[in-house]
């Protein structure tokens, strides 16, 4: 299981609200994987791309 900060959870929820891709929020959140040498950043697949979510919630592709 990947540790996710409160700010990362908020960012993931925001993206899920934009397009849930037919997934429940919990299912979408479980897709998160740690980023190698990312200092706590996680990555989630969303709308055909991978989004990186930093520990402070900043999200980028």
C-alpha positions in Angstrom: 0.0 0.0 0.0 1.3 3.5 -0.9 1.3 6.2 1.8 -0.7 9.2 0.6 -0.7 12.6 2.3 -3.9 14.6 3.0 -2.9 17.0 0.3 -2.4 14.2 -2.2 -5.8 12.7 -1.4 -7.4 16.1 -2.0 -5.6 16.4 -5.4 -6.6 12.8 -6.4 -10.2 13.5 -5.4 -10.2 16.7 -7.5 -9.0 14.8 -10.6 -11.5 12.0 -9.9 -14.3 14.6 -9.8 -13.1 16.0 -13.2 -13.4 12.5 -14.8 -14.0 9.4 -12.7 -13.3 7.1 -15.7 -16.1 4.8 -14.4 -14.2 4.0 -11.2 -15.2 4.6 -7.6 -13.0 7.0 -5.7 -11.4 4.2 -3.7 -10.6 2.2 -6.8 -9.0 5.2 -8.4 -7.0 6.0 -5.3 -5.7 2.4 -5.2 -4.1 2.9 -8.6 -1.6 5.3 -7.0 2.0 4.1 -7.2 5.1 5.6 -5.6 7.5 7.6 -7.9 11.1 6.3 -7.8 13.3 8.9 -6.1 10.2 11.2 -6.0 10.5 12.2 -2.3 7.0 10.9 -1.5 5.4 11.8 -4.8 2.9 9.4 -6.3 1.7 8.7 -9.8 -1.8 7.9 -11.0 -3.1 7.0 -14.5 -5.8 9.4 -15.5 -7.4 10.0 -19.0 -4.6 8.4 -21.0 -1.7 9.9 -19.1 0.2 9.6 -15.8 -0.2 12.4 -13.3 2.4 13.0 -10.7 1.1 14.3 -7.3 3.7 15.8 -5.0 3.4 15.5 -1.3 2.0 19.1 -1.1 -0.8 18.2 -3.6 0.8 19.9 -6.7 -0.2 17.8 -9.7 1.5 17.7 -13.1 1.8 15.3 -16.0 
